[in-house]
Amino acid sequence: MQAKRASYSHLPSWLLILIVAAGYFLLAKLSLLLSFESFNATPVWPPSGFAFAMILVFGYRVAPGILLGAFAANLVVFDAYQATSLPAAILISFIISIGNTGAALAGHYLLKRMIPGTDDNNYFRRVAHIFKFSLTTLLMCLVSSLVGATAVFIGNIISQSQYSTTWLTWWLGDVSRILLFTPFLLIWLNYFRAMPARTIVARKPSITMIRSLSLLVLAILTAGIVFDNWFFNPSIFRWAFWILPVIVWAAARFSQHETVTAIVISSIIAIWGTINNHGPFSTAPLNESLLIVQSFISIIVITALTLNASILERNQTEEALRAASDQLEDRVKERTAELEERNLFIETLFDTVEDLMAVFDTKGNYLSVNKKFESIYKMNREDIIGKNVLELFPAVKTSGLYDNLQKAIGGEVVHSLAYRSVISNRYFENYFIPLKNNMQEVHSVLVIGHDNTPVMEAAEKIDDINTKLNEAQRLAHIGSWQWDIVRNHISWSDELYRIFGVNADEFEANYESYLQFIHPDDKDLVNKIIQGVYASREPFDFYHRMIRPDGKQRTIHGRGEIIVNDKDEAIAMAGTAQDVTEIKLAEEEIKQMANELLRYNKELEQINKELESFTFVASHDLQEPLRKIRTFLTLIAEKELSSLSDISKDYLTRTIRSSERMQQLIIDLLAYSRTTGSEEHFKRTDLNEILQHVKNELREMIEEKKADIESDRLPTLNVIPFQFQQLFTNLLSNSIKFSKPGIHPHILIKHEIVDGSAIDGEKGSSGKKYNSISITDNGIGFETKYNQKVFGLFQRLNSRKSYGGTGIGLSICKKIVENHGGIIIAYGERDKGTTIQIYIPESM
């Protein structure tokens, strides 16, 4: 709001107050010349409109000017007419000026509440705003009229019989002048303020001037004829409504500033004619006639502004509709082009895929086929489309393809893994996909057939080979057995005898003798599984323990299945037994090692937590006595320095510097410990925002060194924001700190996406994408042989006297980058600057 007012005037407040006071006073003096009923109550009061306009434009700061102008005008009138004593005149004038100022302030408050957000003070573009402005005018004028009439009545300037007439004259005078002059002033102020930005109307300036002059001339002539009896005085022009066509024409065809100008001119002529006892309102007493004129003018103003605003709103609505129509038309064109492009893409895709594709309607008629279909069935597309599938291929009627097609027409998605075509005798993997409309009604079916004949033929050969291979694998190095249930005879392979540690000549293989080798704790399990096979007819697979004749315990993995005849009667059982003792022992050892590793991990986590707690507590506990040391040393330096010898002063200075370095070392150690095992969560972060935040924090350092920092657009990554802020802070502060004397630091930050194979030293994963962020400066640099050494803890390459620091900063940077799964490399050359290269993987 203040910015808008500043565009109107740059005058100092005291000068603006004097100008407003002078304007109010002059307008008041002119208006009081028309006070016929009471010397200080006139039906024509432009100062009210002027005061309200000034308050709205310049705000509350001009209120003293209104108060001063109203006070001066009333005091001069009272003194000129000797209406009362000077002290009484001063008091009454002050009360009236308060009422006039209060009315303007009340109007400002009400209007800003009724029509908020109108910063340019043009309240006349909308019909609703005009009525709210009119209501505000009616209410605010009650303040000045009541205060003014009551003040002059109490001061015995008017009698009780004159009170109502004075109040009504006062109120109508204020209302009519606000409704006329306030819009006039505000609209013209906005017109002049907007002149440089207005779009030039596409018509000749001469035509525009002629139209405007025509309006003004017509308004003057009509008002003069109707209200002042110009040229002739026929009775037909004795009616005030003759002015309405001109005002309506102005409101309908001209801009607001032209319309209000025509009304003001007509109003001035109407007032002049009425004073001279001319026009339709001159039949009543002069004061009453002027009140009627003001009421008529107020109605004309509201009507004209309302008509103008309604036409403006209509034009804006039409323009918005035209713009929306144009946008819709453009969108339709864009959508049509998109659909055409999409259809072309679908048609191209439909014809170029290597799978057979066809579209059927719900009656089984072909709607479309692709080129692969034509190639497989040796038919042209024109001979297929529109034909029924049973008409072209009758054999399909009894095949699974036709049944699946009917299911898809019913809305079911069908996948046929291996279908042998009755037409081409080839294997197809078919998909039947129902296509539905917005009502979820099936209107067609897409059939996709993938020719997998070579795969199926190969699978048949593989199945045959696998059968023989599985049999061989079951017998190779694994003991096999067969049990003839009918004859209760068991035959073992040689490998199985070796597994059980017996000789074939000395051992009779049967179920009872087999159970003798089973570990006592596993006999019930083995017997239960074997007996259960009779009922389930399912293969079995289990582990059990056995004890060999030499007393050694072994673990056996047994597999087997039951063989039944055509009557589903169990006639035999066959299986294998594999000695998996070593495997089980290895599994147990691995399990124990895993448990030990888990225990060690837990212990290590506890140690890390204790170490982190120790580091944090130690750092904080060390800082407290160190702060006291620094405090006392500083007090000695401030209060006792003059009494110390030069050697003591040197010792004191060194001690203070050492304590400062120790405190910085503790802070850096604490920061380093925080980067190790931070519990802060990763989140998507814009690195540009972090960089800007760091630059703001380092602003004093940057301005002191006059550093220039250039940066590419950085990415948004999944990082720990706090740690990345610390990373940028350390790197930028190093580049500024280690600058060459007399040369302004120049820092260049670049970003690109690289493959892991492009990272020096084969540190990156090939095929994995990394965000490469490089920070290059023109500082003092360092020897190339220290490229990796710079990241060591407490590592310094320069003297502490020339460049401060603890040597931990780059160690923190390295730990932060490693926390994000990244890589950090330093490149330096003495007196030629440093480049810190950071690689952060795109996905972690």
GIDA-V399402 format. One line per field, one symbol per residue. phi: phi as a letter, one per 40 degrees, with the letter a starting at -180 (. if undefined). psi: psi as a letter, one per 30 degrees, with the letter a starting at -180 (. if undefined). burial: + if it has 9 or more other ideal C-beta (glycine too) atoms within 8 Angstrom, else -. A space follows every 50 residues. Layout:
phi = ???
psi = ???
burial = ???
//
This chain:
phi = .cccccccabcccccccccccccccccccccccbcccbcbbbcbbcdccc cccccccbgcccdccccccccccccccccccfcacccccccccccccccc cccccccdccccccbcgcccgccbcbcccccccccdcccccccccccccc cccccgcbccccccccccccccccdcccccccddccccccccccdccccc ccacdcccccccccccccccccccccbbfcgabcccccbcccccdccccc ccbbccccccccccccccccccccdcgbgcbcccdcccccccdccccdcc cccccccccccccccccccccccccccccccccccccccccccccccccd ccccccbabbccbgcccabbcccccccfbccccbcgccccccbdccdcbc cccccccccchccbbbcabccccbgbcbbbbbbcbbcccgbcbabcbbbc cbddccccccccccccccccccccccgbcbabbccccfbbbbcccccccc gbcccbbccaccccccccddcbccccccccccccccgccbaababbbcdc gccbbbbbbaabbbcccgbcbaababbbcbdccccccccccccccccccc ccccccccccccccccccccccccccccdcccccccccbbcccccccccc ccccccccccccccccccccccccccgcccccacbcccccdcccccccdc cccccfcbbbaccccbbcbcddccccccccccccccccccdgbccbbbbb babbcccccdgfccccgbcbccbbbbbbccgacdccdccccccgcbbbcc ccbchbgbdcccdcccccdcgbbbbbbaadgbgbbbbbbbccbb
psi = eeeeeffekgkleeeeeeeeeeeeeeeeeeeffgjeekfgjkfjifeeee eeeeeeefaffgeeeeeeeeeeeeeeeeeefhflleeeeeeeeeeeeeee eeeeeeeeeeefeeilgifggjggfkeeeeeeeeeeeeeefeeeeeeeee efeeggelleffeeeeeeeeeeeeeeeefeeeeeeeeeeeeeegeffkkk kilkeeeeeeeeeeeeeeeeeeeeeefghkelhlffggkffffeeeeeee eeflleeeeeeeeeeeeeeeeeeeeghllfgfflleeeeeeeeeeeeeee eeeeeeeeeeeeeeeeeeeeeeeeeeeeeeeeeeeeeeeeeeeeeeeeee fflflkkkkkafggkkeklleeeeeeghlleffekflkefeeifffeglf eeeeeeeeffgkkkjjejkjkfefhlkkjkkjjkklafghkkflkkkkjk jheeeeeeeeeeeeeeeeeeeeeffjgkkllkjjeefhkkklleeeeeef hlkeffkjjleeeefffkkeffeeeeeeeeefeeefgklljlkllljlfg fkklkkjklllkklafghkkflklalkkjgeeeeeeeeeeeeeeeeeeee eeeeeeeeeeeeeeeeeeeeeeeeeeeeeeeeeeeeeefgefflleeeee eeeeeeeeeeeeeeeeeeeeeeeefjhkgkkklkkjfeeeeeeeeeegee eeeefhkjjkkljlljljljeeeeeeeeeeeeeeeeehlkkfkkkjkkjl klkllfffkkghflkkfkkkjkjkjklhafalkefgefffglkgkkflkf eekllfgfefeeeeeeeefggakkkkklkkgglkkjkkjkkek.
burial = ---++--+-------++++++++++-+++-++-++-++-+++++++++++ +++++++++-+++++++++++++++++++---++---+++++++++++++ ++++++++-++--++--+--++++--+-+++++++++++++++++++++- +++-+-++---++-+++++++++++++++++++++++++++-+------- -------+--++--++-+++++++++++--------+--+-++--+++++ ++-+-++++++++++++-+++++++--++-++---++-++++++++++-+ +++++++++++++------------------------------------+ --+-++++++++-+++--++-+++-+--+----++-++++-+---+--+- ++-++-+++----+-+--+-++---+++++++++++-----+-+++++++ ++---++----------------++--++++++++--+-+-++-+++-++ ------+-+++-+++-+++--++-+++-++-++---+--+-+-+++++-- --++++++++++-+-----+++++++++-++--+---------------- -------+---+--++--++-++--++-++--+++++---+--+----+- -++-++--+++++++++++++++-+--+------+-++-++-+++--+-- ++--+-+-+-+--+--+-+++-+++++++++++++++++-----++++++ +--+++--+----+---+++++++++++++++---++-+++---+----+ ----++++++++++++++++-++++++++---+++++++++---
//
